[in-house]
Amino acid sequence: MNDEVQKADQTGVSLPLLGELPMERVVNFASHKYWGVSDPARFKALMDEARSLVTAGHFLGDNLFTWGRNNSALDDPAFRSAWESNIQNDADQAIVWRRYILACAAFHCVQLQGDFVECGVYTGTGIKTVMDYLGGTAFPKTFWGYDTFDYNPVAGHAFAGQQEGFFEKVQERFASYPLVRLVKGFLPQSFADGCPEKVAYLHIDLNNAEGELATLEVLFDRVVPGGIVVMDDYEWSGIYREQKRREDPWFEARGYRVFPLPTGQGLVLKR
């Protein structure tokens, strides 16, 4: 975590400083972790060639290729430290832009009333990266994490390690984080085992429309004005397109339009 912080006077929360931006240097980023590629070796060679043809500030990874960008995540020293220290696999590295969306949302939301919530925790890297960015073990908000942990209820989505005892491993990862509340069970039923009355930050990554809509039914009205909802799969097509098809009408009925992000996420600002 970056040692240089400033105080947000209205809340007393320590917030990381960005520092001086070097004008003579733009950071590039490349990870050959992507999905939906039929010939990975050929695609890698083509993308390496493409990167050699574009201006500085290119980003490759997580099914995203851009150039001429600031790559702000990598010029934020506190975030870069939090992200790098929590990388556990190739995907954790590749989705750095997605993680920075969460970190920036958390920077905003930590200054509001309400708890933090993540639905779809897996190993807890998303939660821990956000917390390490904003104080680490001194993170000032209760952070709720909901997941089945030991198994994946979505067909075809089982992840490495999801077996008996996995929940205890994730709990151990947060042993020194007193404000983390991990709740094991199937949503929305497991909300009965603990659920915040006010939510400032809500991250949903359940990989299926039914579960995400059920979660929104319980939590969206608890999100405080100015709070942020981030849905991890909203702008992904293919098997995830059903989430957009189902979630757009849900939000539209309430007068909201989801911000589609090139990272594949969707963002909603609560009013």
N, C-alpha and C positions, 0 to 999 in steps of 0.2 A: 504494500500500500504506500502511496506517495506520502511523505512526511509533511509536505506543505499543504495546509488546509486553511480555509477561511471559515468564519462563523456566520451562519445565517441568523441574523439578529432576532428575527421573529420566532424562531423555533429552538435555537441553541444547537442545531444539528451541525456537525462538522462536515463541510463539503470540500471535495478535492478541487484544487486549482488546475487550470490547463497549462499555465506558464506561457512563455514567449514562443510564438510560432516561427520556426526558422524558414525564411522566405527562399533560401537558396537550395532547399532540399525538400523533395516530395517522396513520401514512402510508397514503395510498391509492395504488393502482397500476392503470393501465389500458393495455392494448395490444390493438388490434383485429387481432391476428394469431391466427387460429384455423383449424381444419380441419374439413371435413365440414359446411359451411354452404351451403345451396342458394341463398339470396338474401342475399349479404353486406351490401348497402346497407340492406335492411330489418332484418336482424339487428343491425347496428351501431346503427341508430336505436332499436331496442327495448332493447338493452343500455345505451345511454346513458340512456334513460328509467329503466330498472331501477336504475342506479347512483344516480340522483337520488332514489330512493325508500327507500334503505337507509341504515343507520347507517354511521359512519366505519369505516375499516379494511377497505374493500372491495378486492378483487383481481379483475381481469379480464384474461384472456389465456391462451393455451395450452389452450383448451377448459376453462377453470376459472373459475367465478364464485363468489366467497365474499364475505361481509361480516362485520363484527364480529370481525376477526382482527387480530393484532398486525403482520402482514407483517414478520416478524423480519428477513428478508433485507435490507430497506431501512433497518433500524435498526442494522445491523452495518457500521460505516464502512469497515473493511478489506475486507469482502466487496463492498460497494457500489462501492468504487474498483476492485477487481479485475474485477468484472462489467462496469462501464461502460467501462473502458478496453479491453475485449476484444470489445465488440459490433461485429459485422461485417455484420449483416443484421437484418431484422425478427424473425426467429425467435430470434436470440440475445437480443434484448430481451425477447420474450414468455416465454421459458422460464426466467426468473429464479428461480422457485421450484424448478424442477428443478435448476438450477445450485447453489442454496443447499443442497439435499439433498446434493449431491456435496461441497460445501465443508465441511459439518458432518461428513460421514462422513470426509473427509480429515483434519479437525482431530483426530478420534479416532484414526484409523489411523496418522498420522504419528508417534504416540507408541509404536507397536508395532514389533517386528522385521518385516522384510520390505519388498519393493519395492512400488511402485504400478504398476497395469496398467490400460490402457484398450484395449478391443477395439471398433473402430469409431470412428476418430479424426476423419474428414472434415478440416476445416481446422485442427483442434487447439485450438479454443476451449475445450472442456471441460477439457483438460489444462492449458492456460495459465491459465485462471481459477483453478483449484485451486492451481496453483503460485504465482501472484501473490498469492493470499490468504495463503499460508503461506511467505513468504520470497522469492518471485520467483526471480531467478537464484541465490539462496542456498538454495533449497529443498533439504532435506537427504537426500532419497531418490532413488534411481534410478526414473525414471518411463518405463515401456515403453508404446509406442503402436503398435498393430497395425492395418493397413488395407491394402486394395488401392490406395487413393489415386487412381491415374489412371483407374480405371474402377469402376463399381459392379456387383458380381456378382449383386445381387438385382434381378430383373425389375421394372421400373416404379419404381425407386428412385434413378435417376441424379440427382445433385445438381449444381448449377451449379459449373463449374470442373473437374469430373472428366474430365480429358483428359491427354494426354501432357505431362509437365512439372509436373503438379500436385504430385507428391511433392516435387520440389525446392523448390517454393514453400512447402510446409509445413515442410520442413527449414530453410529460411531464416528462418522465423518463430521458430525455436528456436535460432538460431545462438549466442545468448549464454546458453543454458541448458545447462550442461555435462552434466547428469545425465539428459537426455532421450534415450531410445533409440527411434527410429522404425524399425519393421520393415515393409517393403513385401512384400505377398504375400497369398495366400489362406489363411485359417485352416481347420483347425488346422495345415496343412502348414508354414506360415511360422514356427511355434514352433521348428522345427529350426534357424532362423537366429539364435536367441537367446531364452532363456526363463528367468525367475527361479526359483530354488529355493524361495524363501519369498515369499509375497504378503500384504501387509497390506490393500491396497485394490484391489478389482476392479470396474471399470465396464464393462458389456457393452451395446453398442448396435449389433447387427448386423442388425436388421430381419428376421430369419428364424429360425425355431425350430431348423432343422438345424444351422446354424452356431453358434448359441448353446449347444446341447447338446454339440456337439463341443468347444467351448471349455471348457465346464464340466468335461467328462471329463478334460481335461488339467490345468486350473488349480485346481479347487475343493479338491482334497486338499492343494494347496500353500498355501492361505490359512491363516494362522496363527490360533490361538485368539483371539477378540476381533476378528478382521478382518471387514471388511464387503464384501458383494457387492451392487452396485446394478445392476439390469437396467432399462434405459431404457424398454422397450416393454411390460413385463409386464402392466400394468393397463389398457392401451389395448385397446379392442374392435375390431370390424371386421376388417381384414386382419391385425391383430396378435393376435387372439384365439387363433390357433393356437399362439403362443408360450406362453401360459398353459396351454393344453390339454396341451402336451407337457412343459412344465417342472414343473408341479405334481407329476405322478407321479415324475419324476426326483428332486425334492427329498424327496418323501414317503418314497421308498424308503430315504433316508438319515436319516430322522427329523427333517426340517426342514419348516417351513411359511413360505412367503414372506409378508412384510408387504406388503399392497397399499396403495399410497399414492395420494391423490387427484390427484397430479401425473401419474399414469400409470405411475410407476415401481414396481418391486418391490424390496424390501430383504431381505437375509438376513444375520443375525449369526452368524458361525462360532463354534462352541464347541470 
